[in-house]
């Protein structure tokens, strides 16, 4: 999110394609982070808080050109590849998220 904002503010002539990779839900993101075994409770809460902020930003009109929901690896890859390699202009719809932690 910070990188996207910086590029938009400082380099508008670059005209990049902004792609947001979204978790299917906050619960699934928490499960993935927990499963890695690399997060303390404090860092987990910080990561989830940051993710919620990024999801809120992604909801803004024009924040990203395409959304890819990382629910199933092969399906998400197919969507991403379609956008990048095949020039498709449509990705996924951003899921509705509850502000759960």
C-alpha atoms as an extended CHARMM CRD file, in Angstrom:
* protein
*
       101  EXT
         1         1  UNK       CA              0.0000000000        0.0000000000        0.0000000000  PROA      1               0.0000000000
         2         2  UNK       CA              2.7770000000        2.4340000000        0.9110000000  PROA      2               0.0000000000
         3         3  UNK       CA              4.6410000000        1.6410000000       -2.2920000000  PROA      3               0.0000000000
         4         4  UNK       CA              1.5420000000        2.1350000000       -4.3980000000  PROA      4               0.0000000000
         5         5  UNK       CA              0.8590000000        5.5030000000       -2.7800000000  PROA      5               0.0000000000
         6         6  UNK       CA              4.4680000000        6.6150000000       -3.2850000000  PROA      6               0.0000000000
         7         7  UNK       CA              4.5300000000        5.6190000000       -6.9450000000  PROA      7               0.0000000000
         8         8  UNK       CA              1.1770000000        7.2860000000       -7.6080000000  PROA      8               0.0000000000
         9         9  UNK       CA              2.2930000000       10.4910000000       -5.8790000000  PROA      9               0.0000000000
        10        10  UNK       CA              5.8410000000       10.7090000000       -7.2270000000  PROA      10              0.0000000000
        11        11  UNK       CA              5.9070000000        8.8830000000      -10.5520000000  PROA      11              0.0000000000
        12        12  UNK       CA              2.5710000000        9.2840000000      -12.3420000000  PROA      12              0.0000000000
        13        13  UNK       CA              4.2600000000        8.9880000000      -15.7450000000  PROA      13              0.0000000000
        14        14  UNK       CA              5.2500000000        5.3540000000      -15.0980000000  PROA      14              0.0000000000
        15        15  UNK       CA              1.6730000000        4.1620000000      -15.6850000000  PROA      15              0.0000000000
        16        16  UNK       CA              2.0820000000        0.7840000000      -13.9270000000  PROA      16              0.0000000000
        17        17  UNK       CA             -0.5320000000       -1.9130000000      -13.5080000000  PROA      17              0.0000000000
        18        18  UNK       CA             -1.5510000000       -2.0090000000       -9.8410000000  PROA      18              0.0000000000
        19        19  UNK       CA             -2.4710000000       -5.5250000000       -8.6800000000  PROA      19              0.0000000000
        20        20  UNK       CA             -3.7310000000       -6.2980000000       -5.1780000000  PROA      20              0.0000000000
        21        21  UNK       CA             -3.3160000000       -9.8650000000       -3.9140000000  PROA      21              0.0000000000
        22        22  UNK       CA             -6.0550000000      -10.3890000000       -1.3480000000  PROA      22              0.0000000000
        23        23  UNK       CA             -6.6090000000      -13.1180000000        1.2130000000  PROA      23              0.0000000000
        24        24  UNK       CA            -10.0400000000      -14.7370000000        0.9590000000  PROA      24              0.0000000000
        25        25  UNK       CA            -10.7930000000      -13.6620000000        4.5500000000  PROA      25              0.0000000000
        26        26  UNK       CA             -9.1250000000      -12.2580000000        7.6500000000  PROA      26              0.0000000000
        27        27  UNK       CA             -9.6380000000      -15.6280000000        9.3460000000  PROA      27              0.0000000000
        28        28  UNK       CA             -7.7850000000      -17.4410000000        6.5630000000  PROA      28              0.0000000000
        29        29  UNK       CA             -4.9580000000      -14.9090000000        6.7150000000  PROA      29              0.0000000000
        30        30  UNK       CA             -4.6580000000      -15.4600000000       10.4670000000  PROA      30              0.0000000000
        31        31  UNK       CA             -4.6410000000      -19.2390000000        9.9370000000  PROA      31              0.0000000000
        32        32  UNK       CA             -1.8840000000      -18.9380000000        7.3200000000  PROA      32              0.0000000000
        33        33  UNK       CA              0.2400000000      -16.7140000000        9.5520000000  PROA      33              0.0000000000
        34        34  UNK       CA             -0.2780000000      -18.9820000000       12.5490000000  PROA      34              0.0000000000
        35        35  UNK       CA              0.5920000000      -22.0440000000       10.4850000000  PROA      35              0.0000000000
        36        36  UNK       CA              3.9780000000      -20.6200000000        9.5820000000  PROA      36              0.0000000000
        37        37  UNK       CA              4.9620000000      -20.5490000000       13.2360000000  PROA      37              0.0000000000
        38        38  UNK       CA              6.9790000000      -17.3590000000       12.7620000000  PROA      38              0.0000000000
        39        39  UNK       CA              4.7290000000      -14.8210000000       14.4620000000  PROA      39              0.0000000000
        40        40  UNK       CA              4.4470000000      -13.8070000000       18.0900000000  PROA      40              0.0000000000
        41        41  UNK       CA              1.0020000000      -12.7690000000       19.3080000000  PROA      41              0.0000000000
        42        42  UNK       CA              2.1400000000       -9.1430000000       19.1540000000  PROA      42              0.0000000000
        43        43  UNK       CA              3.5060000000       -9.4090000000       15.6180000000  PROA      43              0.0000000000
        44        44  UNK       CA              0.3830000000      -11.3300000000       14.5570000000  PROA      44              0.0000000000
        45        45  UNK       CA             -1.8460000000       -8.4960000000       15.7520000000  PROA      45              0.0000000000
        46        46  UNK       CA              0.3800000000       -5.9470000000       13.9900000000  PROA      46              0.0000000000
        47        47  UNK       CA              0.2870000000       -7.9210000000       10.7290000000  PROA      47              0.0000000000
        48        48  UNK       CA             -3.4830000000       -8.3480000000       10.8850000000  PROA      48              0.0000000000
        49        49  UNK       CA             -3.9370000000       -4.6560000000       11.6550000000  PROA      49              0.0000000000
        50        50  UNK       CA             -1.7630000000       -3.7300000000        8.6860000000  PROA      50              0.0000000000
        51        51  UNK       CA             -3.7000000000       -6.1520000000        6.4740000000  PROA      51              0.0000000000
        52        52  UNK       CA             -6.9990000000       -4.5790000000        7.4800000000  PROA      52              0.0000000000
        53        53  UNK       CA             -5.6060000000       -1.1470000000        6.5840000000  PROA      53              0.0000000000
        54        54  UNK       CA             -4.4590000000       -2.4520000000        3.2120000000  PROA      54              0.0000000000
        55        55  UNK       CA             -7.8570000000       -4.0160000000        2.5550000000  PROA      55              0.0000000000
        56        56  UNK       CA             -9.5700000000       -0.7370000000        3.4030000000  PROA      56              0.0000000000
        57        57  UNK       CA             -7.2700000000        1.0490000000        0.9510000000  PROA      57              0.0000000000
        58        58  UNK       CA             -7.9590000000       -1.6060000000       -1.7130000000  PROA      58              0.0000000000
        59        59  UNK       CA            -11.6840000000       -0.8210000000       -1.4470000000  PROA      59              0.0000000000
        60        60  UNK       CA            -11.0790000000        2.7560000000       -2.6210000000  PROA      60              0.0000000000
        61        61  UNK       CA            -12.0190000000        3.4070000000       -6.2220000000  PROA      61              0.0000000000
        62        62  UNK       CA             -8.8980000000        3.4830000000       -8.3720000000  PROA      62              0.0000000000
        63        63  UNK       CA             -6.5420000000        2.1890000000       -5.6840000000  PROA      63              0.0000000000
        64        64  UNK       CA             -5.7100000000       -0.9180000000       -7.7410000000  PROA      64              0.0000000000
        65        65  UNK       CA             -6.3970000000       -1.9060000000      -11.3210000000  PROA      65              0.0000000000
        66        66  UNK       CA             -6.9360000000       -5.5870000000      -10.5660000000  PROA      66              0.0000000000
        67        67  UNK       CA             -7.6510000000       -7.7270000000       -7.5110000000  PROA      67              0.0000000000
        68        68  UNK       CA             -6.5520000000      -11.3630000000       -7.2670000000  PROA      68              0.0000000000
        69        69  UNK       CA             -7.9820000000      -13.3600000000       -4.3640000000  PROA      69              0.0000000000
        70        70  UNK       CA             -5.4020000000      -15.8710000000       -3.1380000000  PROA      70              0.0000000000
        71        71  UNK       CA             -7.8810000000      -18.5800000000       -2.2140000000  PROA      71              0.0000000000
        72        72  UNK       CA             -6.6740000000      -21.5050000000       -4.3180000000  PROA      72              0.0000000000
        73        73  UNK       CA             -3.1380000000      -21.2880000000       -5.6980000000  PROA      73              0.0000000000
        74        74  UNK       CA             -3.8150000000      -22.6270000000       -9.2000000000  PROA      74              0.0000000000
        75        75  UNK       CA             -6.9450000000      -20.5060000000       -9.6830000000  PROA      75              0.0000000000
        76        76  UNK       CA             -5.2920000000      -17.3350000000       -8.3640000000  PROA      76              0.0000000000
        77        77  UNK       CA             -2.2420000000      -17.9670000000      -10.5570000000  PROA      77              0.0000000000
        78        78  UNK       CA             -4.4860000000      -18.3870000000      -13.6050000000  PROA      78              0.0000000000
        79        79  UNK       CA             -6.1570000000      -15.0330000000      -12.9030000000  PROA      79              0.0000000000
        80        80  UNK       CA             -2.8080000000      -13.2990000000      -12.3050000000  PROA      80              0.0000000000
        81        81  UNK       CA             -1.2500000000      -14.8340000000      -15.4060000000  PROA      81              0.0000000000
        82        82  UNK       CA             -4.2770000000      -13.8300000000      -17.4540000000  PROA      82              0.0000000000
        83        83  UNK       CA             -3.8460000000      -10.2130000000      -16.4250000000  PROA      83              0.0000000000
        84        84  UNK       CA             -0.0680000000      -10.0140000000      -16.7880000000  PROA      84              0.0000000000
        85        85  UNK       CA              0.6310000000      -12.2820000000      -19.7500000000  PROA      85              0.0000000000
        86        86  UNK       CA             -2.6230000000      -12.2890000000      -21.6920000000  PROA      86              0.0000000000
        87        87  UNK       CA             -3.5940000000       -8.6860000000      -21.0290000000  PROA      87              0.0000000000
        88        88  UNK       CA             -6.9560000000       -9.4780000000      -19.4890000000  PROA      88              0.0000000000
        89        89  UNK       CA             -8.4040000000       -6.4960000000      -17.6970000000  PROA      89              0.0000000000
        90        90  UNK       CA            -10.5690000000       -8.2570000000      -15.1660000000  PROA      90              0.0000000000
        91        91  UNK       CA             -9.5670000000      -10.0710000000      -12.0110000000  PROA      91              0.0000000000
        92        92  UNK       CA            -11.5410000000      -11.0410000000       -8.9520000000  PROA      92              0.0000000000
        93        93  UNK       CA            -13.9670000000       -9.0750000000       -6.8580000000  PROA      93              0.0000000000
        94        94  UNK       CA            -12.5330000000       -7.9660000000       -3.5150000000  PROA      94              0.0000000000
        95        95  UNK       CA            -14.2060000000      -10.1000000000       -0.8080000000  PROA      95              0.0000000000
        96        96  UNK       CA            -16.2590000000       -8.4600000000        1.9090000000  PROA      96              0.0000000000
        97        97  UNK       CA            -14.2220000000       -8.4550000000        5.0950000000  PROA      97              0.0000000000
        98        98  UNK       CA            -15.3250000000       -8.2370000000        8.6630000000  PROA      98              0.0000000000
        99        99  UNK       CA            -12.9760000000       -6.3720000000       10.9420000000  PROA      99              0.0000000000
       100       100  UNK       CA            -12.2480000000       -9.4440000000       13.0090000000  PROA      100             0.0000000000
       101       101  UNK       CA             -8.9290000000      -10.0280000000       14.7210000000  PROA      101             0.0000000000
